Amino acid sequence: MKKNKSNREEKMSEIQERLMNGTKEIYESGKWAEYISVMSKFPNYSINNCILIASQCPHASYVCGYKKWNEFNRNVLKGESGIMIFAPIKGKVEVEEPKFDEKNQPVLNDDGTQTTEKVTREYKSFRPCYVFDLSQTEGEPLPTLASRLEGGVEDYEKLKEVLISISPVPITFEEVPGSANGFYSPTEMRIVVQDGMPELQTIKTMLHEISHATYGHGGKDDKWDKQSKEIQAESTAFWVAGMLGLDTGDYSFGYITGWSKDREVSELKENLELIKNTANDLVTKIDEKLAEYETKQEMEVQVEANEQVHPKKKSR
C-alpha cells in the first residue's frame, strides 16, 4: 500500500481533479433539477432549532411537520414521538402610548398632563411545536443524487479492521434508523455504521464518519455549518478511498452536490486544502497499520512454517 512521494502526490492531484469535475457534472444531469425542486420545499430552521433537533435526534436528515410530510406523499409512522422545536408567532396588540406632535414634542391636555393615544403594535413570541425526521415516516421515496455502492472490496475484513483501529472513536455495526448509512455522535463519542451493507458502501461510510470524528464536528471548537461539515467528511472519504484504489464517485459526487449551497460547490473550494491534508494524514495512518498487519501475518506464517519443520517434542 505504501507509495513513494512523487507517485503519491500525482495520485492526490488526480483525485482532486476528479472530485472537482465529478461534482460539477451532477448539475448538468436531469436528476439535479428533480432533486432541487423537492428539497427546496423543506423548511429552514434557526441555529437554535438545529441544536434542539440534533440533541433529540442525532441521525436526523430531513425534518418537517406532520402536515408538511403529506405534501411529499409520506406519513408519520404510528407511535412516533415528535422532535420539539420553537416556532415563531406574530401577533398584534393595541397599547396606550404618549402622543407627540410632528416636532416630537409632547401633546398636552388642558390640565398639563400628556395626551395618550391607542397604537397597534406587532410582537413576536415563540411556542413549542413538533417536527418529524424522515426516518419516522413512510411513503414515496425522496429523490436522491447519491447511488448506493454495491461493489466488493479486496481484503475487505483486513481494511475494515484497520479503519476501526485508526478511528478516533469506537465503531459499532448496528441497525441505523431511517435512510442514513451511519452517524457520528460527538456527545457519545462513537460511530455507528449500518450493519449488512455491501462492502464498498460499508468502507465508504466508515471513512465518512471517521472524517467527521477527525475534524471534531459537533465538538466545542466546531466552527463549520452543516453543509461544510458534510462536504468535508464526504470529500475526505472519497479522497482516502481513491488513494486505496476504491472508486466511490457514484455516491460521493451526488452527496457532495446535494449538500452544496451553490453550483460552484464553494464549500469544497474553500476547504480543499484542509480536506487534502486530512485525507493525506488518514491515508498515512492506514498505510502504516496495513504494513503492521502484513508484517504480523508474515511472522505468523514463518512461525507456523518453523513449527512444521521443527515440531515440538511432546513431554512425557
LOSESE-709196 format. One record per residue: residue in one letter; z, x, y of N, C-alpha, C, O in turn. Coordinates in pm, whole numbers, plus 50000, padded with zeros to 5 digits. Layout:
N
AZXYZXYZXYZXY...
# end
This chain:
316
M500005008249878500005000050000500005008650127499615003950234K500455021450116500555029750236499165033550285498245035550205K499015034350414497725037250474497925048550574498985049650636N496885057250590497035067550690496915061250829496465049850842K497305068750929497445063151064496125057751118496105046851175S495015065151101493735060851157493245048151088492745039051155N493375047550955492955035550882493805023450921493315012250931R495085026050942496005015250978495645009451115495584997351132E495405018251211495065013751346493725006351346493554996451418E492765011151266491475004651256491634990551198491014981051246K492464989451095492704976551031493404967051129493074955151134M494374972151205495094963951304494114958651409494224947051450S493174966951453492204962751553491284951851499490944942451570E490884953251372490024943151309490744929651302490154919251329I492024930151266492794917751254492994911351391492914899151404Q493244919651494493404914351630492144907151676492214896251732E490984913151651489724906951692489494893851617489054884051676R489784893751488489574881551409490534870551453490164858851455L491754874351488492744864651534492284857951663492344845751676M491824865951758491374860551886490134851651870490064840751926N489144856451792487904848951774488114836451689487534825951717G488954837651586489174826451496489844814551564489494803051537T490794817351653491464806451723490534799651823490594787451840K489664807451888488734801651986487694792651918487284782551974E487284796451797486254788751725486724774651691485914765651675I488044772751679488584759551646488184749351753487934737651722Y488134753751879487824744551989486404739251982486094728852040E485534746351911484144742151901483934731951789482854726251777S484964729751708484814720451597485174706251639485924704251734G484624696451566484944682451595486384679051564486924669351617K487014687051477488414684551440489324685451562490314678351571W488974694251656489834696151774489874683451858490944679451903A488724677151881488664665051964489494653851901490214646751971E489384652351769490164642051699491654645051708492474636151733Y491984657651687493374661851688494034659451823495104653551831I493384664051929493994663452062494084649052112494994645852188S493154640352070493194626352114494414619152057494964610152120V494824623251938496014617251876497284623651929498214616551967M497314636851932498534643951970498914641752116500084642952153S497934638652200498234636352342499044623652363499614621552470K499084615152261499844602652272501334604552246502134595652276F501714616052191503134618452166503854621252298503324628552382P505044615652316505784617752442506284632052456506554638852357N506424636452581507024649452609508494647452643508834638352718Y509364655852589510804654452611511334665852698510804676952697S512384662852772513014672952858513634683852770513824681952650I513964695052832514564706152758515894702052695516214706252584N516674693752768517954689252714517764680252592518514681352494N516754671452597516484662952482515934671252365516214668152249C515154681552395514654690352289515814697252216515784698952094I516814701252293518014707552233518744697452146519194700752036L518874685152196519524674552118518784671851987519404670551881I517464671251995516654668751875516824680051775517024677551656A516744692551822516854704151732518234704951667518344709051552S519274700951741520634701851685520874691451577521684693551486Q520164680151586520344669351488519324670051374519604665651262C518154675751403517084676251302516334689551319515284689851383P516864700551261516274713951282514804714951240514064723051295H514384706751144513004707751095512064698251169510914696651128A512534691951277511724682051349510374687951393510304699351438S509314680051378507984684551418507404675051524507274678851640Y507074662651484506574652651578507594641351585507984635651483V508024638151708509124628751728508724617951829508164621051934C509024605351797508844594451893509654582351847510284582651742G509634571651928510434559851900509864551251788508744553451741Y510664541451747510324532751634508984525651657508104525851570K508844519451773507614511851803506414521051822505284517551788K506674532851878505584542351902504934546751772503724548851766W505754548051666505204552151537504204541851486503264545251415N504414529051521503484518551478502084520751535501084516951473E502014526851654500714529651716499924539951635498694540351642F500644548151559499994558051473499804552751331499474560251239N500024539451315499934533051183500904539251083500574541350966R502094541951132503164547151046504434538951072504624533551181N505294538050971506534530450982507724539350949507634548250864V508824536851017510064544150986510594539450852510674527350826L510954548850767511454545750633512774538250641513604540950729K512974528950551514204521150548515404530250524515364539050437G516464528050601517694535750584517764548650663518784555450659E516684552250736516694564650814517534563050940517474552651007S518314573250972519134573251094518354579651207517734590151188G518384573451325517654578751438518274591351496519444594351473I517464598751571517914610751643518214606451786517324601451856M519444608251829519834603351962519364612752073519564624852068I518724606752173518374613952295518784605152414519264594052395F518584610152535518894602352655517614598652728516824607252765A517424585552748516224580652816516564577152961517614571152987P515704580853055515964577553196515764562753225514864556353169I516604557353312516494543353355516364543253507517164549353578K515344536253556515174534753700515574520553740515274510953669G516254519453851516684506353898516734505754050516544515854117K517004493854103517124491854247518424484654277518874476354198V519034487854391520264481354431520284479854584519794488354657E520864468854628520994466654774522354471754819523384468554759V522354479554925523604485154978523664483255129522634482455196E524884482555183525104481855328525184495955382525994504055336E524344499155481524344512455538524384511555691523894501855749P524964521555757524964521755904523534521655958522644527755899K523304514456072521964513156130521774522956245522674524856327F520594529256251520274538756358518954534556423518104528156360D518794538256550517544534956619516504545856595516744555256518E515344544556662514244553956641514584568256685513934577856642K515614569756771516064583056813517214588056728517884597956761N517444581056619518514584456525519904583256588520844590256551Q520004574056686521284571256748521874558656683521134549356652P523204558156663523814546356600523624533856686523764534356808V523304522756621523174509756688524544503156684525134501356577L525064499556803526434494456812526484479356833525594473356894N527544473456782527824459356808528444457956946528744467957011D528654445456992529264442857123530664448657131531124452557239D531364449257017532734454457020532784469557002533864475356992G531614476056998531584490656991531504496256850531344508356832T531634487656753531514492656614530034493956578529174487456636Q529754502656480528354505056442527824493456357528494488256268T526584489756389525924479056314525504484256175525124495856160T525584475556075525114479155940523934470355902523694459955964E523194474555803522064466755754521964468355602522414478355546K521364458355536521154459055392519864466855364518804463955419V520004476555276518864485255240518744485555088519744486255017T517504484955038517254486054894517024500654857516124507154910R517854505654767517764519554723517434520154574517914512054495E516594530054536516284532254394517284542254338517744551254408Y517604540654212518504550254145517984552954005517204545253950K518434564153948518044567653811519294571653734520104579653781S519444565953616520544569653527519974571753387518764571353368F520834573853292520374576553155521144567953056522314564753075R520454564252950521094556852842520694563152709519594568552697P521574562552609521214568052479520174559252410520254547052415C519204565452346518244558152263517924566852142518364578352133Y517154561352049516954568351922515474570151891514664561051909V515134582151844513774585451804513794590051659514854592451602F512604591251600512494594851459511444605751441510414605751508D511724614851349510784625651320509724620851221509924611051150L508594627851218507514624851125508024623750982507564615150905S508974632550944509504632650808510264619850773510524617250655Q510614611750873511344599350850510424587250846510884575850845T509104589850843508134578850847507164579750731507094589850660E506414568950712505354568650612504174560850668504324552750759G502974563450613501794556450660500594565750664500514575250587E499654562950755498454571050764498794585250809499634587050898P498164595350749498474609250788497984612250929496974606750974L498714621150997498264625851129497164636251108497164643351008P496234637351203495204647751190495814661551198496814663551267T495234671051128495754684651129494614694651145493504692151099L494894705651207493904716351223494084727151118493204735551099A495234727051049495564737450952495314732350810495834721950771S494534739850734494254736250595495224743650502495424755750516R495814736450409496764742350315496104753650236494974752150189L496794764650220496284776250148496534774349998497664771849956E495474775649919495584772749776495464785049686495674783949565G495134796449741494834808149658496044814649594497194812049631G495754823249497496804831249433496974844549505496194847849594V498004851949467498304864849529498574875149419499384872849329E497894886449426498124897249329499554902549344500034904649455D500214904749232501604909649231502504900349313503354904749389Y502294887349294502994877049373504514878349367505184878549470E505054879249245506514879849231507094892149296508174891649355K506374903449285506854915849347506864914649498507834918549563L505784909149557505704907549703506754897549751507374899549856K506934886949676507944876949711509334883349716510124880749807E509624891549616510934898349610511104907949728512194909049784V510034914949764510074924349876510324916950007511134921450088L509654905650028509854897950151511284892850162511854892650271I511854888650051513254884250051514164895750092515134893750165S513844907850045514704919450073514624924150218515594929750269I513464922050285513344926750425513694915850526513784918650646S513884903750480514194892750572515534894950641516494899150577P515604892250773516884893950845517964884250799519154886650820V517554873150733518494863050686518114859050544516974861350502P519044853050468518724848850330517614838350326517464830250418I516834838750217515754829150196516034821250068516334827149964T515934807950076516044799449958514804790849946514094788650045F514524785949826513364777649799513864763949755514454762349648E513614754049841514154740649821513104730149859511994733449900E513484717549844512644706549890512874704950040514004702450084V511814706550119511904705550265511444691550308510364687050267P512244684550388511864670950431510574670750511510264680250584G509824659950497508634658050579507484667050541507344671050425S506654670350639505424677950614505594692950635504644700450611A506754697450677506974711750704506944719750574507404715050470N506404731850582506384740850466507634749450458507874756150358G508434749150565509664756950566510274756650705509674751250798F511454762550719512064763650851513084774850854513644778850752Y513314779850976514354789851001515444783151084515164777551190S516674783751035517804777951108518614789051173519314796351102P518544790451307519314800951373520824798251371521614807651379T521224785751359522664782551355523254785751218524364790951208E522504782551112522984785450976522574799450930523024804150826M521714805951008521204819350976520634819850835521094827350749R519634811550813518964811450683517544806050698517214799250795I516724809250599515354804450591515214795850466515694799450359V514564784450482514284775750367512764774250356512094770950454V512234776750236510794775550209510584764650106511324763650008Q509574756350129509264745550036508984751149897508154760049880D509684746049800509524750749662508254745049601507864733749630G507614752749516506474747849439505124748349508504164742549457M505014754949623503714756049692502844766449624503354774749549P501514766349649500644777049599501114790649647501794791749750E500764801049574501274814449603500934819149745501814824149816L499684817649787499284822449919500004814850030500414820850129Q500144801750014500864793750114502334797850120502924798350228T502914800650004504334804750000504544817850073505474819050153I503694827750046503824840850112503624839550262504364845450341K502604831750303502344829750446503524823050514503914826950624T504094812950450505234805750508506444814950518507164814750617M506674823050415507774832750420507604842050539508564844750611L506384847050560506124856050672506334849150806506844855150900H505934836550815506114828750939507594827350972507994829851086E508404823450876509824821350902510564834550922511494835351003I510174844950849510764858350871510464862951013511304869251077S509274859851062508914863451200509804856351300510284862551396H510044843251280510964835951367512324843151373512864845351481A512844846751257514154853151250514124866951314515084871051379T513024874251296512894887651353512864887151506513454895751572Y512184877251561512134875651707513444870351764513674871151885G514304864851679515544859051729515354845451793516114841551881H514324838251749514054824951806515224815551781515764814751670G515614808451886516744799251876518084805651900519104798751901G518114818951920519364826051945519734826052092519034820352175K520854832352123521374832252261520464839352360520484836352479D519664848952311518774856352400517334851152397516434857452453D517124839952333515784834152323515294829552460515954821452525K514154834652504513634831252637512284824152631511694821352735W511804821052509510454815452496510494800352475511474794852425D509414793652516509294779452490508794777252348508434786752278K508784764552305508434761152166507034765952131506814771452022Q506074763952221504694767952193504594782852168503984787252071S505204790752256505144805252243505794810052114505294819152048K506924803852078507624807851955506774805451831506714813951743E506124793751825505314790651708504074799651701503684803951593I503474802351815502294811051818502674825351784501924832151713Q503814830051831504294843451795504504844551644504054854151582A505184834751587505514835251444504264834551357504124842251263E503344825151389502144823651305501184835251322500564839551225S501044840351445500164851851468500694864151395499924871751336T501994866051397502604877251325502384875751175502064885451107A502564863551124502354860950982500914864050942500664870450839F499944859351024498534862050996498264877050996497554882250909W498834883951093498604898251109499164906050990498484914650933V500394903050952501024910050839500264906950709500014915950629A499914894250690499164890450570497854898150563497464902850457G497174899350677495914906650681496084921250643495244926850573M497164927450688497444941450654497754943050506497614953850449L498194932050443498484932250299497264928150217497344927050094G496144925750286494924921950217494814907150187494024903150101L495584898950256495584884550234494974877450355495274880950469D494124867550330493474860250438494104846350452493964838050362T494794843950564495434830950589494774823550704495364814250761G493544827650741492874821950857492674806850850492774800050953D492404801450730492174787050718493374778950767493224767750815Y494554784650755495764777850802496144782750943496404774751032S496164795850960496724801751082495944798351209496554795451312F494604798551202493814796151323494074782051377494274780251497G494064772251289494314758551332495734756451381495964749251478Y496684762851314498094761551353498304767151494498974761051577I497734778751519497924785351649497294777151762497934775051865T496054772551743495404764651849496094751251868496104745751978G496674745851760497404733151770498634734151859499034724251921W499224745951866500414748051950500074753152090500934753252178S498844757352111498484763152241498364752552349497964741152322K498714756252471498644747052585497244746252644496924736652715D496384756052616495064756152677494044762452583494384768452481R492784760952620491684765752536491614780952530490954786452441E492274787652621492264802352621493344808152530493434820352512V494164799452474495294803652390496084814352466496304825452416S496504810752587497154820352677498444826052618498794837652644E499164817952540500404822952479500144834852387500954844052378L498984834452319498624845552230498284858052311498724869052278K497514856152418497134867652501498364874052567498484886252571E499264865752617500444870752688501394878252596502114887252640N501414874652468502364880652374501694889952273502324893952175L500434893352297499664900952199500294914352162500364917852045E500754921652261501344934852234502634933452155502884941152063L503444923552190504694920952118504404917051973505054921851880I503414908251955503044903751821502544915651737502934917251622K501704923751797501144935351728502244945051685502234949651571N503174948051773504264957351741505194951751635505634958951545T505494938751646506374932351547505714932351410506364935251310A504424928951406503684928951280503664942951219503854944551098N503444953051302503404966851254504744970951195504794977551091D505844967051261507194970251210507444963551075508004969650983L507024950851063507234943650938506404949650825506884950850712V505154953450855504294959650753504894972950707504854976150588T505454980450800506084993150765507244990950669507364998050569K508094981250697509224978050609508744973550472509304977450369I507684965250471507144960250344506574971850262506824972750142D505814980650326505234992250257506315000950196506195005550083E507395003250273508495011650223509165005350102509465012150004K509394992250108510024985249996509114984949873509574986449760L507814982949896506864983149785506824996749718506734997849596A506885007349801506905021049746508165023149662508105029049554E509315018549713510575019549637510475011849505510925016549401Y509885000149513509734991549396508874998349290509214998249172E507755004349334506845011049241507485023549181507315026349062T508245031049263508945042949213509975038949107510105045649004K510685028249133511675023349037511025019348906511545022248798Q509885012548914509165008348793508695020448713508785020648591E508165030548786507695042748719508835049648646508655054548534M510015050048709511185056448647511605048748521511965054648420E511575035448530511955027248416510985029248299511395029748183V509685030448332508685032948228508905046648164508785048148043Q509245056748249509475070248199510705070748108510685077248004V511765063748149512985063248067512705056747933513165061347829E511925045747937511595038647812510745047447720510925047347598A509815055147781508965064147701509795075147637509575078747522N510755080647713511625091247659512485086347545512715093547448E512945073947557513785068347452512995066147323513535067047212Q511685063247339510855061447221510575074647151510495075447028V510425085247233510175098547177511455104547119511455110547012H512555102647194513845107947150514845096647138515715094947225P514745088847031515695077647016517115082546998517355092746933K518045075147055519455078947044519945076946900519625066946836K520725086446851521295085346718522435075146718523285074846807K522425066946614523495056946603524775063646561524775071746467S525855060546627527165066246591527685059646466527525047546446R528305067646382528885062046257530355059146275531005054446181
# end
